[in-house]
Amino acid sequence: MTRKKIFGFTAVVAFMAVTVYYFYPEPELPAGTEIDKLVVLKSERKILAYSDGKLMKTYTIALGRTPVGDKEYEGDKKTPEGRYYINDKNPNSAYHKNLGVSYPNEDDIRHARSLGKSPGGDIKIHGLRNGTGFISKFHRWWDWTLGCLALTDNEMDELYSAVPVGTPIEIRQ
């Protein structure tokens, strides 16, 4: 085989693999499920959604651009770690829809102030920027948020419907 044929074959296989990845359907959350606990595993880029102690679905996510370590202050591009709760639901977000995370808590505020900084806020679980939903699962290939947790728009629709305000969320490294 010539190099040209090898390159062509490799390109076709890569294109097919990417196409399958893009179009392969994700499992859906069972209809009518109410999620009562969320656990985020930052190092694995996962959100685990529980109902009555049973794992119902695992979502793959993108994080803040500096994903390792706890958020220390506004602008550090880190996703916080700790125990919070869902404190808001916004159906009209610039990022499709979002669920608000109750960051910062008292410990976060105290730590940021000890550094002479603001703790920041506005940490969300959100979809993709409006008008870019076609990116879909490809957004997971890099950490691109300023500290939020990002899902595809379809996943955000599903989670938005299933998670009530007040749901606890534990974010771990």
C-alpha positions in Angstrom: 0.0 0.0 0.0 1.2 3.5 -0.8 1.3 6.2 1.8 -1.5 8.0 0.0 -3.8 5.0 0.3 -2.9 4.5 3.9 -3.6 8.1 4.7 -6.9 7.9 2.8 -7.9 4.7 4.6 -7.0 6.2 8.0 -9.0 9.4 7.2 -12.1 7.4 6.3 -11.9 5.3 9.4 -11.4 8.4 11.6 -14.4 10.1 9.9 -16.6 7.0 10.5 -15.5 6.8 14.1 -16.3 10.5 14.8 -19.7 10.1 13.0 -20.6 7.1 15.1 -19.6 9.0 18.3 -21.7 12.0 17.3 -24.8 10.1 16.4 -24.7 7.2 18.8 -27.7 7.7 21.2 -27.1 8.2 24.9 -29.3 6.2 27.3 -32.2 8.3 28.5 -33.3 9.0 32.0 -36.5 7.1 32.7 -39.6 9.3 32.2 -41.0 10.8 35.4 -37.8 10.3 37.3 -37.1 12.8 40.1 -33.4 13.2 40.9 -32.8 13.8 44.6 -29.0 13.8 44.7 -26.2 14.7 42.3 -22.6 13.7 42.7 -19.9 15.2 40.5 -16.6 13.4 40.0 -14.4 16.1 38.5 -11.4 13.8 37.8 -13.7 11.5 35.8 -15.7 14.3 34.2 -19.0 12.8 35.4 -22.3 13.8 37.1 -24.0 10.9 38.8 -27.8 11.4 39.2 -29.5 9.5 41.9 -33.2 8.8 42.9 -34.0 7.2 46.2 -30.4 6.0 46.5 -30.3 4.4 43.1 -28.0 5.6 40.4 -30.3 6.5 37.5 -27.8 8.0 35.0 -24.3 9.1 34.5 -23.6 12.2 32.5 -20.2 13.1 30.9 -19.3 16.8 31.4 -16.9 19.5 30.6 -15.5 21.6 33.5 -13.7 24.9 34.1 -10.6 25.5 32.1 -8.4 24.8 35.2 -10.1 21.6 36.4 -7.7 20.3 39.0 -8.2 21.6 42.6 -11.0 23.5 44.4 -12.2 26.9 43.3 -10.4 29.5 45.4 -11.6 32.8 44.1 -13.4 34.5 41.2 -11.6 34.2 37.9 -9.5 31.2 38.7 -11.5 29.1 36.1 -11.8 26.2 38.6 -15.0 24.2 39.4 -15.7 24.3 43.1 -15.5 21.2 45.3 -17.8 20.6 48.3 -21.4 20.2 49.3 -23.9 22.5 47.8 -27.5 22.4 46.5 -29.4 23.4 43.4 -30.7 26.9 44.2 -32.1 28.1 40.9 -33.5 27.0 37.5 -33.2 29.2 34.5 -34.9 28.2 31.3 -33.7 31.3 29.5 -29.9 31.1 30.0 -27.3 32.2 27.4 -26.2 28.5 27.7 -29.5 26.8 26.7 -30.8 26.2 30.3 -29.1 26.0 33.6 -29.4 24.8 37.2 -27.8 27.1 39.7 -25.3 25.7 42.3 -25.3 27.3 45.7 -21.6 28.2 45.5 -20.1 30.0 47.5 -20.8 28.6 50.9 -19.4 30.1 54.2 -16.1 28.1 53.9 -15.6 29.3 50.3 -16.2 32.9 51.3 -13.8 32.7 54.2 -11.1 31.1 52.1 -11.3 33.6 49.3 -11.2 36.5 51.7 -8.1 35.0 53.4 -6.5 35.4 49.9 -7.8 39.0 49.6 -10.1 37.9 46.8 -13.8 37.6 46.0 -15.1 34.0 46.0 -17.2 34.7 42.9 -20.4 32.9 42.2 -22.8 32.0 39.3 -21.6 28.4 39.2 -24.1 26.5 37.0 -24.8 23.2 35.4 -25.6 24.3 31.9 -26.0 23.4 28.2 -24.0 24.8 25.3 -23.9 28.5 24.4 -27.1 29.3 22.5 -26.6 28.7 18.8 -23.9 26.1 19.2 -25.9 23.1 20.2 -24.8 21.3 17.0 -21.4 20.8 18.7 -23.2 18.3 21.0 -21.0 15.6 22.5 -17.8 17.1 21.0 -17.8 19.8 23.7 -16.7 17.1 26.1 -13.3 16.8 24.5 -11.9 19.8 26.4 -12.6 21.8 29.6 -14.0 25.1 28.4 -16.2 26.7 31.0 -15.1 29.4 33.5 -15.9 27.0 36.4 -19.3 25.6 35.5 -20.3 22.1 34.6 -21.5 21.7 31.0 -23.7 19.1 29.3 -25.2 18.8 25.8 -28.5 20.6 25.3 -30.5 17.4 25.2 -28.9 16.2 28.5 -29.6 19.6 30.0 -33.2 19.4 29.0 -33.4 16.0 30.7 -31.7 17.0 33.9 -33.5 20.3 34.1 -36.8 18.5 34.1 -35.8 15.9 36.7 -33.9 18.0 39.3 -35.9 20.2 41.7 -34.6 23.3 43.4 -33.1 22.2 46.8 -31.5 19.0 45.4 -28.1 18.4 47.1 -25.0 18.3 44.9 -21.6 17.0 46.1 -18.7 18.0 43.9 -15.5 15.9 44.4 -12.1 16.0 42.8 
